Amino acid sequence: MFVDRAEITVISGKGGNGAVTFRRDPYVPDGGPDGGDGGNGGSVILRADKNLRTLMDLKYKRKYKADNGQDGMKRNRYGAKGKDLEIKVPVGTMIIDKETGHLMKDLVEDGDSVVVAKGGRGGKGNVHYKSSIRQAPNFAEAGSPAKERQIILELKLIADVGLLGFPNVGKSTLLSVCTNSKPKIAAYHFTTIDPNLGVVYLHDTSFVMADIAGIIEGASQGAGLGFKFLKHIERTKVLIHVVDISGSEGRDPIEDYEKIMEELEQFNPALLDKPQIVAANKCDIIFDEDKAEEFLKYMDKLNRKVFKISAATGQGVQELLNETLHQIETYEEPETNEMTMFDFEADEREEDYKVINGYLDADGVYVLEGKQLSKIFNSTNFTDSGSIRYLYNYIVKQGGIKLLKDIGLKDGDTIRIEDFEFDYSDD
């Protein structure tokens, strides 16, 4: 089963807490601090793997979590880092943050990877908080919390050649003749409901050909198989437009050709700039010679290269493949605006991490927020005066009190940090 879209939840590992421990040496106040740092939490990483063709596994398993970092230990021993979790996806997978809709990474090469949820940083042990006036700090830093993110995975197949055409014009048959692929083939519309890939071996080289599910009028707005078809041809280098010129179903080949081109333009005008070869299929069973001849003249007027073929008998297929290989070898990637990848690690940078924000809420309480503030707050030992003083000094140093005063904080007003409230005093 081919699955080209999945939504999953990824959760990184929490950073381990720093340890509060003391040596037991004689003549050292309280034994002296020797608490080690906590280990960093594991990250969740997505990596492209050329051996995968579908997102089926991720469609049914929806949650992925990396290991937590280990807490620090006595004698300055660091906690172990949490193991990263690596998830393999097919080459051509786009990683999108669901909350913002921003693109995180487009994995277009085998081995490309992206960290979608970075592990929490390990907290510092109490040995880091020793000073000339604080000989025995009774507090340490908590590890950073885990990062949770919902992401959308969109697979766009990477093929050299894409087969265009209405249902039942012979695309699957052509693919089976050109490659070792064995797509389901039958004489009814929408036999192909999922993309099929095959490798064409020709003149000591090879290229990948994709037969993607048939298109109908209105596909660019999502009708029929709609986007499921159209998005997969965006990465191709060359398009083979397969048209049934036999008249066996009473269709007009010129009308079919124009409708397909219109759908391409409405979906993405850049598709019209790709090299395109027309395969006039079923030339061995032509019912309406006049319409077939009219189509060939129309293609000549548009300066389209047309190859009369019969996918069923193999007639003209070799010539078609020779021209396809020539177009691939002479293909030049068009200049396009490079896709913008949103920087999701910006909020982890030190300068942003330490920022403190403050505001007055509807209850008249002054609220302080900040990632580093939250981390220090959760590390505070409220039974230890040195630990409380460290928290308050951090707030002052980062401008938290000044910020609240600028918006009206006065002596006796209430300040809230997370779920803890206290009365402010100017003393």
MOTADA-V921165 format. One line per field, one symbol per residue. ss: DSSP state (H for helix, E for strand, - for the rest). Layout:
BEGIN
ss = ???
END
This chain:
BEGIN
ss = ----EEEEEEE----------E------HHH-E----------EEEEEE------HHHHH--EEE-------E---E-------EEEEEE--EEEEE-----EEEEE-----EEEEE--------HHHH------------------EEEEEEEE-----EEEE-E----HHHHHHHH-----------------EEEEEEE--EEEEEEE---E---HHH----HHHHHHHH----EEEEEEE--------HHHHHHHHHHHHHHH-HHHHH-EEEEEEE-HHH---HHHHHHHHHHHHH---EEEE-E----E-HHHHHHHHHHHHH----------------HHH-HHHH---EEEE-----EEEE-HHHHHHHHH-----HHHHHHHHHHHHH--HHHHHHH-------EEEE--EEEE----
END
